[in-house]
Amino acid sequence: MSVGAIVVASMFINAAQSEQEFESVVGKDSVLLNEKTKDYNVYALDLPEKIDFAGEEVPLSDPDVWERLDRELLVNTYWQSNGLLLIKRANKYFPIIEPILKKHGVPDDFKYLAVIESGLQNVVSPARATGFWQIMKGTGKDYGLEVNDNVDERYHVVKSTEAACEYIKDAKEKLGSWTLAAAAYNAGMAGVTRQLDRQKVADYYDLLLGEETRRYVFRILAIKEILSDPKAYGFNLDESHLYKHIPTYEVQVDTPVTDFADFAKKFDINYKVLKIHNPWLRDSYLNNASRKKYQIEIPKKGYYSKAK
């Protein structure tokens, strides 16, 4: 029996809710199906007895909370290719993000918020939220990031993390808990405040929210669980499989740059490598009429031997 037929059969039984009708679809092929799948098993997951976000305990005794966490653990455990990529990228970028969170007094668990926002990639959402922390243009400017045609610091891992920390701290001060601050990162401080007032509760886990924000903190919790102990969730890889951060040094620029391809050649790299390490430089040149000082990262020699 083909995989397509299995899917069709599964859809059919969900729609018909009838064992007899399902058997009429599968028929004698059910014996063959059992033979072909005897060595393939999909397992339910045992949830942890206790889990917290930023030191704030998750009330797993609430059946709704239990089911929501179970859903996100299942979805993220069995999306195996994505899980492996997240583990690989975390090894490369967590060492950059973690000390910034610590410096700002933001709990380490917020690094997992960046994971669910962007997969630790400089992506752009349909709403134009940008970078690892998916920051909107106006919010970025409000929190001190430069955003224009030449420079967009939402793509700068260090500076965008600094801005995200300030937002998170403001949300924590306004809403009273780190869990609500995380929810506000998705729904906005005003949106979360409005729902708390409307529903007359004070805790994220007591709120009835829209689907995205309802799942948001649980996605963070699931990723925290999986990335904290990948092997426990079936992810098998060793040090050689992980992505590594390439050491760089900074070059200060306080003048216009007419051509970054020529600029890159001065440091024995090419334009592609320059942009990989400085994605916040959004064009092939830099106007810099104000003579602002920019720090451009250049990879240390030996890492891109074929990039000249």
C-alpha positions as CSV (number, residue, x, y, z in Angstrom):
1,M,0.0,0.0,0.0
2,S,1.5,3.4,-1.0
3,V,2.1,6.2,1.5
4,G,-0.4,8.3,-0.4
5,A,-3.0,5.6,0.1
6,I,-2.3,5.5,3.8
7,V,-2.8,9.2,4.0
8,V,-6.0,9.1,2.1
9,A,-7.2,6.3,4.3
10,S,-6.4,8.2,7.4
11,M,-8.2,11.3,6.1
12,F,-11.2,9.1,5.2
13,I,-11.5,7.6,8.7
14,N,-11.3,11.0,10.3
15,A,-14.1,12.2,8.1
16,A,-16.3,9.1,8.2
17,Q,-15.7,8.1,11.8
18,S,-16.5,4.6,10.8
19,E,-14.3,1.5,11.3
20,Q,-16.3,-0.4,8.6
21,E,-15.7,2.4,6.1
22,F,-12.0,2.5,6.9
23,E,-11.7,-1.3,6.3
24,S,-13.4,-0.9,2.9
25,V,-10.7,1.6,1.9
26,V,-7.8,-0.5,3.2
27,G,-9.2,-4.0,2.7
28,K,-6.6,-6.8,2.4
29,D,-3.8,-4.3,2.1
30,S,-4.0,-3.9,5.9
31,V,-2.0,-7.1,6.3
32,L,0.7,-5.8,4.0
33,L,0.6,-2.4,5.8
34,N,1.3,-4.1,9.1
35,E,4.2,-6.1,7.6
36,K,5.8,-3.0,6.1
37,T,5.5,-0.9,9.2
38,K,6.4,-3.5,11.8
39,D,9.9,-1.9,12.4
40,Y,8.6,1.7,12.3
41,N,7.3,3.1,15.5
42,V,6.1,6.6,16.6
43,Y,6.1,7.2,20.3
44,A,4.2,9.5,22.5
45,L,6.4,11.6,24.8
46,D,6.6,11.7,28.6
47,L,6.4,15.3,29.7
48,P,8.8,16.5,32.3
49,E,7.5,16.4,35.9
50,K,8.4,20.0,36.3
51,I,9.4,22.8,33.9
52,D,9.9,26.5,34.3
53,F,10.4,29.5,32.1
54,A,12.9,32.0,33.4
55,G,12.5,30.5,36.9
56,E,8.7,30.8,36.8
57,E,7.0,27.4,37.2
58,V,4.7,26.1,34.5
59,P,1.4,24.8,36.1
60,L,1.4,21.3,34.5
61,S,-1.4,20.2,36.8
62,D,-3.7,22.3,34.6
63,P,-4.9,19.9,31.9
64,D,-5.0,22.7,29.3
65,V,-1.4,23.6,30.0
66,W,-0.4,20.0,29.9
67,E,-2.0,19.4,26.5
68,R,-0.5,22.6,25.0
69,L,3.0,21.7,26.1
70,D,2.5,18.1,24.8
71,R,1.5,19.5,21.4
72,E,4.6,21.6,21.0
73,L,6.9,18.9,22.2
74,L,5.5,16.5,19.7
75,V,5.5,19.0,16.8
76,N,9.1,20.0,17.4
77,T,10.4,16.6,18.3
78,Y,9.0,15.0,15.1
79,W,10.1,17.8,12.8
80,Q,13.5,16.2,12.9
81,S,15.3,18.1,10.1
82,N,14.4,21.5,11.7
83,G,15.4,20.2,15.1
84,L,18.8,19.2,13.9
85,L,19.3,22.5,12.2
86,L,18.3,24.4,15.4
87,I,20.8,22.4,17.5
88,K,23.6,23.1,15.0
89,R,22.9,26.8,14.8
90,A,22.5,27.2,18.6
91,N,26.1,26.0,19.0
92,K,27.2,28.9,16.7
93,Y,25.0,31.7,18.0
94,F,24.2,31.0,21.7
95,P,27.7,31.9,22.8
96,I,27.1,35.4,21.3
97,I,23.6,35.8,22.7
98,E,24.0,34.4,26.2
99,P,26.5,37.0,27.6
100,I,24.4,39.9,26.3
101,L,21.3,38.5,28.0
102,K,23.3,38.1,31.2
103,K,24.8,41.7,30.9
104,H,21.2,43.1,30.7
105,G,19.8,40.9,33.5
106,V,17.5,39.1,31.2
107,P,17.1,35.4,32.0
108,D,19.0,32.9,29.8
109,D,15.8,31.2,28.7
110,F,15.1,34.1,26.4
111,K,17.7,32.8,24.0
112,Y,15.0,30.2,23.0
113,L,12.7,33.0,22.1
114,A,15.1,34.0,19.4
115,V,15.1,30.4,18.2
116,I,11.3,30.3,17.7
117,E,11.2,33.7,16.2
118,S,13.7,33.1,13.4
119,G,15.4,29.8,13.7
120,L,18.5,31.8,14.4
121,Q,18.5,33.2,10.9
122,N,18.3,36.7,9.5
123,V,14.8,36.2,8.0
124,V,12.1,38.7,7.2
125,S,8.4,37.9,8.1
126,P,5.4,38.8,5.9
127,A,4.8,41.7,8.3
128,R,8.4,42.9,7.7
129,A,9.7,41.9,11.1
130,T,13.4,41.3,10.6
131,G,16.4,39.5,11.9
132,F,17.1,37.0,14.6
133,W,14.7,38.8,17.0
134,Q,12.1,39.7,14.3
135,I,12.1,43.4,15.1
136,M,9.7,45.8,13.3
137,K,11.3,48.9,11.8
138,G,9.6,51.3,14.2
139,T,10.4,49.3,17.2
140,G,14.0,48.9,16.1
141,K,14.3,52.7,15.9
142,D,12.6,53.2,19.2
143,Y,15.2,51.0,20.8
144,G,18.2,52.6,19.2
145,L,18.8,50.6,16.0
146,E,19.8,52.3,12.8
147,V,17.5,51.3,10.0
148,N,17.8,52.8,6.5
149,D,18.7,51.8,3.0
150,N,22.4,51.4,3.7
151,V,22.4,50.1,7.3
152,D,19.8,47.9,9.1
153,E,21.0,46.9,12.5
154,R,18.1,44.5,13.0
155,Y,20.4,42.2,11.0
156,H,23.3,42.8,13.5
157,V,23.2,39.9,16.0
158,V,24.8,41.8,18.8
159,K,22.9,45.1,18.4
160,S,19.6,43.5,17.8
161,T,20.0,41.3,20.9
162,E,20.8,44.4,22.9
163,A,17.5,46.0,21.6
164,A,15.5,42.9,22.3
165,C,16.8,42.9,25.9
166,E,15.6,46.4,26.4
167,Y,12.2,45.6,25.1
168,I,11.9,42.5,27.2
169,K,12.9,44.4,30.4
170,D,10.3,47.1,29.6
171,A,7.7,44.4,29.2
172,K,8.7,42.7,32.4
173,E,8.4,46.0,34.3
174,K,5.0,46.7,32.8
175,L,3.4,43.3,33.0
176,G,5.1,41.8,36.1
177,S,6.5,38.5,35.0
178,W,9.0,37.1,32.5
179,T,6.4,34.8,31.1
180,L,4.0,37.7,30.2
181,A,7.0,39.6,28.9
182,A,7.7,36.7,26.5
183,A,4.0,36.7,25.4
184,A,4.2,40.5,24.9
185,Y,7.1,40.0,22.5
186,N,4.6,38.2,20.3
187,A,1.4,40.1,20.9
188,G,2.7,43.5,22.1
189,M,2.6,45.0,25.6
190,A,-0.7,46.8,24.9
191,G,-2.3,43.6,23.5
192,V,-1.4,41.5,26.5
193,T,-2.4,44.3,28.9
194,R,-5.7,44.6,27.2
195,Q,-6.5,40.9,27.5
196,L,-5.4,40.7,31.2
197,D,-7.7,43.6,32.0
198,R,-10.6,42.2,29.9
199,Q,-10.3,38.7,31.4
200,K,-9.6,39.9,34.9
201,V,-6.6,37.6,35.4
202,A,-2.9,38.2,36.1
203,D,-1.1,35.1,34.7
204,Y,-0.3,34.0,31.1
205,Y,-1.5,30.5,31.7
206,D,-4.9,31.8,32.8
207,L,-5.4,33.8,29.6
208,L,-7.5,32.8,26.6
209,L,-5.5,34.2,23.6
210,G,-5.3,34.0,19.9
211,E,-3.8,30.9,18.4
212,E,-0.3,32.3,17.8
213,T,0.2,33.9,21.2
214,R,-1.6,31.0,22.9
215,R,1.1,28.6,21.5
216,Y,4.0,31.1,21.8
217,V,5.4,30.4,25.3
218,F,4.8,26.7,24.9
219,R,6.9,26.7,21.7
220,I,9.7,28.3,23.7
221,L,9.3,25.7,26.4
222,A,9.4,22.9,23.9
223,I,12.5,24.2,22.2
224,K,14.2,24.7,25.6
225,E,13.5,21.1,26.5
226,I,14.8,19.7,23.3
227,L,17.9,21.9,22.9
228,S,18.8,21.3,26.6
229,D,18.9,17.5,26.1
230,P,18.7,16.6,22.4
231,K,19.5,12.9,22.9
232,A,16.5,12.5,25.2
233,Y,14.3,13.5,22.3
234,G,16.0,11.3,19.7
235,F,18.5,13.8,18.2
236,N,21.8,12.1,17.7
237,L,24.8,14.2,16.6
238,D,28.3,15.0,17.9
239,E,30.7,17.9,18.0
240,S,31.7,17.5,14.4
241,H,28.2,18.1,13.1
242,L,27.7,21.4,14.9
243,Y,28.1,24.8,13.2
244,K,31.0,26.9,14.5
245,H,31.4,30.6,15.0
246,I,34.2,31.9,12.9
247,P,36.5,34.3,14.8
248,T,36.6,37.8,13.5
249,Y,38.3,41.1,14.2
250,E,36.8,44.6,13.8
251,V,37.8,47.3,11.4
252,Q,36.6,50.8,12.1
253,V,35.1,52.8,9.1
254,D,34.2,56.5,9.5
255,T,34.1,57.5,5.9
256,P,31.9,56.5,2.9
257,V,32.7,53.2,1.2
258,T,32.1,53.4,-2.5
259,D,32.4,49.7,-3.3
260,F,32.3,46.9,-0.7
261,A,33.7,44.4,-3.2
262,D,36.9,46.4,-3.5
263,F,36.8,47.0,0.3
264,A,36.7,43.2,0.9
265,K,39.7,42.5,-1.3
266,K,41.9,44.6,1.0
267,F,41.4,42.0,3.7
268,D,41.8,39.0,1.4
269,I,38.1,38.1,1.4
270,N,35.4,38.5,-1.2
271,Y,32.1,40.4,-1.1
272,K,30.1,37.3,-0.2
273,V,32.2,36.6,2.9
274,L,32.1,40.3,4.0
275,K,28.3,40.3,3.8
276,I,28.0,36.9,5.6
277,H,29.7,38.5,8.6
278,N,28.1,41.9,8.3
279,P,24.5,41.3,7.1
280,W,23.5,44.7,8.5
281,L,25.3,46.4,5.6
282,R,22.4,46.4,3.2
283,D,23.9,47.7,0.0
284,S,27.1,47.4,-2.0
285,Y,28.3,50.8,-0.7
286,L,28.0,53.0,2.4
287,N,27.0,56.6,2.1
288,N,28.1,57.7,5.6
289,A,27.9,61.4,4.9
290,S,27.8,62.0,8.7
291,R,31.1,60.2,9.2
292,K,29.6,57.9,11.8
293,K,32.0,55.2,13.1
294,Y,31.0,51.7,12.1
295,Q,32.7,48.5,13.2
296,I,33.0,46.0,10.4
297,E,33.8,42.4,11.2
298,I,36.5,40.7,9.2
299,P,37.1,36.9,9.6
300,K,40.5,35.9,10.8
301,K,42.8,34.5,8.1
302,G,42.7,30.8,7.2
303,Y,38.9,30.3,7.5
304,Y,38.1,31.3,3.9
305,S,41.2,30.3,2.0
306,K,39.3,30.1,-1.3
307,A,37.4,33.4,-0.9
308,K,39.9,35.7,-2.5
